[in-house]
Amino acid sequence: MTVEASIFALLSPLVGARVFPDEAPFDTPRPYVIYQQIGGLVIRPLAKEVPNKQNGFFQVAVWSDRRAEADALALQIEAAFITATAFDAKPMAGPTSASDADLKRYGKHQDFSIWSDR
């Protein structure tokens, strides 16, 4: 299973499977989660072998109609990543609040460093 598939499986129960890579369709009911890989560390073995582990930095964002719901879901997402068994994840920083006045939505996003099998 890819790390992206593992992220989907991990977060789906929190938002009724409304978990999307990069962006959600415009008419997606809230709350929903989007995730995006924003980099990662490269493993460079001396023997020029392909490593069996990989690292990725992932930004995870939750969007909701209410600030309190976005805050609560962000805490659940962080806990889910920290306790995940499909990969090893650590928060890179605390969550950041966001809002979109035009769409009347509230969000939180947080970056995680994830180590997984290839």
C-alpha positions in Angstrom: 0.0 0.0 0.0 1.4 3.4 -0.9 1.8 6.1 1.8 -1.0 8.1 0.1 -3.4 5.1 0.3 -2.4 4.8 4.0 -3.2 8.4 4.6 -6.6 8.0 3.0 -7.4 4.9 5.1 -6.2 6.6 8.3 -8.2 9.8 7.8 -11.4 8.6 6.1 -13.2 7.6 9.3 -12.9 11.1 10.6 -14.7 12.8 7.7 -16.8 10.2 6.0 -14.2 9.3 3.4 -14.0 12.9 2.2 -10.2 12.8 1.9 -8.5 14.1 -1.3 -5.0 14.6 -2.7 -4.2 18.2 -3.6 -7.7 19.6 -3.7 -11.3 18.7 -3.2 -14.0 19.0 -5.8 -15.8 22.4 -5.5 -19.1 21.0 -4.3 -17.7 18.6 -1.6 -19.6 18.8 1.6 -17.6 20.0 4.6 -15.8 18.9 6.7 -13.2 17.4 4.4 -9.5 16.8 4.4 -6.9 17.4 1.7 -3.3 16.3 1.8 -0.3 17.1 -0.4 3.3 16.0 -0.4 5.5 19.1 0.0 9.0 17.5 -0.1 10.9 15.0 1.9 14.3 13.7 2.9 16.4 11.6 0.5 18.2 8.5 1.6 21.6 8.0 -0.1 23.2 4.7 0.7 26.9 4.4 0.2 26.6 1.1 -1.8 24.3 2.7 -4.4 21.4 0.5 -3.3 17.8 1.5 -3.5 16.7 2.0 0.1 13.6 0.1 1.5 12.3 3.2 3.3 11.2 6.6 2.1 10.4 9.9 3.7 7.8 12.5 2.7 6.7 15.8 4.1 2.9 16.0 3.9 0.7 19.0 4.5 -2.7 18.0 5.8 -5.6 20.5 5.8 -9.1 20.2 7.2 -11.9 22.5 6.0 -15.2 23.0 7.8 -18.2 25.4 8.1 -17.3 26.1 11.7 -14.0 27.1 13.4 -14.6 24.8 16.4 -15.1 21.8 14.2 -11.9 22.5 12.2 -10.0 22.8 15.4 -11.4 19.6 16.8 -10.7 17.7 13.6 -7.1 19.0 13.5 -6.5 17.6 16.9 -7.9 14.2 15.8 -5.8 14.2 12.7 -2.6 15.0 14.6 -3.4 12.1 17.1 -4.1 9.8 14.2 -0.8 10.5 12.5 1.2 10.2 15.7 -0.4 6.8 16.6 -0.5 5.4 13.0 0.8 1.9 12.5 1.1 1.9 8.7 3.9 4.5 8.8 5.9 6.6 11.3 4.7 10.2 11.4 5.8 13.2 13.4 4.4 16.8 13.3 6.9 19.3 11.9 5.2 22.2 13.6 1.9 23.1 15.2 -1.3 23.6 13.2 -2.0 26.8 11.4 -5.5 28.4 11.1 -6.9 29.5 7.8 -10.2 30.9 6.6 -11.8 31.7 3.3 -14.4 34.5 3.6 -15.6 34.0 0.0 -16.6 30.4 0.6 -17.4 30.9 4.3 -15.2 28.1 5.5 -12.6 27.6 8.2 -9.5 25.5 8.1 -6.4 24.2 9.9 -3.3 22.8 8.3 -0.3 21.0 9.7 2.9 19.5 8.2 4.1 16.0 9.0 7.3 14.1 8.3 6.3 10.5 7.4 8.7 7.5 7.1 7.2 4.5 5.3 8.2 1.4 3.4 8.8 1.7 -0.3 
